[in-house]
């Protein structure tokens, strides 16, 4: 399976975002362009949803998605999402903290490599991938 293509069966993502966030809509479109079905749910409780998913405050992205028993926080590149689904590690998910320029859905020029971290209950995040 190519890392640039979504798995054969369409995967459904539920994406929570702040109502005013435009880059989150762009990330939802990015997932759709890569074969995912995305339901966007605006919320004013994004930080709490992220905490409930096990993402420490300092590691939260600007949106939080749920996909096939995993949490995906922030502008995580599709190759990393597909790797997660292919490898199926025993973690809660992955996060790309903040809103890095040049990341999927953000626009702008990439300033530095993206560090994507693991999300695990009761465990400090560790680097899952550098893109």
N, C-alpha and C positions, 0 to 999 in steps of 0.2 A: 504494500500500500504506500502510495506517495505521501510524504509528510505535508504536501501542499494541498491535499484534497481531504475533504471531510470523509468520515467513514461512510460505507455504502448506504446504510440506513440513515435517514435524516435524524439528526440528534436535536432534541428540544432543549432550549435554554430559556430559563426565566431570569430576566435581568432587572434588578432593582437599581433605581437611580434617583437622584434629586430631580424634582420637576423642571428646574431651570437649566439642567445640564445638556448642552448641545453635543459635546464630544461623546457622551454616552450613547446618544442616538446614532452617531457615526460609527461607534464600535458595534452596535447592534446590526447596522447595515453591513459592516465588515464580516461579521459572523454569517449573515444571510448570504453574502456573496460567496462564502466558502461552504455553502450547503447546509447550514444550520437553520432551524426554525426558531425564531426568537419572539418571546412575549415580553414586552417592556412594561414594568410596573413602577410608576412614579411613587416616591415615598419621601416623607420628611424624617423618617427614622433610619436612614441608611447606615449611620454609624452603629446603631444598636443591632441592626440586621447583620452587619459585618462582625460585630463582637459575638453575637449569638452563633455565628458560623465558625468561630474560633480564630478570627483574624485580629491580632493585636492592633491597637490604635495606630502605632507608628508604621504599620505595614499595610494599612488599608489603601485600596485604590478608590477611584471616584465613582465606581459602580460595583455591584456584586451580583454575580450570576450563579445559577445552580444548574448543573448539567450532569445527568447520569450519576447521581450520588456524589458528585464533586462540587466544590465551590471554586469559582474563577473570579478573582478580584482584580479590577483594573484592566488596563489595555494590554492584556497578554497576547503575544503573537500566536497566530493559528498553528504554526509548527509545534509550539509548546502545548497548546490545547490538544492537538492530535496525538502528540507523544504521550500525554497524560492518559488519554483514552486507550491508546494502544498498550502501554506498559501496565496500566492499572495498579500503580503503587498503593500501598496501604497508608495513605495520607488523606486528609480531608479535602485538600485541593492545593491551588497555587495562587500567588498574588504578585502583581507588579505594582509596588507602592507608588502613590502620587499620580501625577499626570505628566510623564516624561515626553518632551517634544520628540516628534518623529515616530512615536509608537502608533500602532493601528488605531485609527479614529481620532488621533490628536492633531495630525498635520505638523508642519514645521520640519526642520532638519534634525536628524538624530544627533544628540550632543555627546553621548557616551553609550557603551554597551548597556543593555537592559538586564538587570538582575531580577530574575523571577524566583520567588521564595516558596518553600513548602508551607502549608498550613496544616498543623497537627495539634490536636487537643492536648493542652498541658505541656507542649514542647516548644521551645524557642524556634522561630523560623530559621531554616538553613537554605542555602542557595540550591535551587533545583536546576536552573539553567541560566546561562549567560548568552544573550542573543545580540 
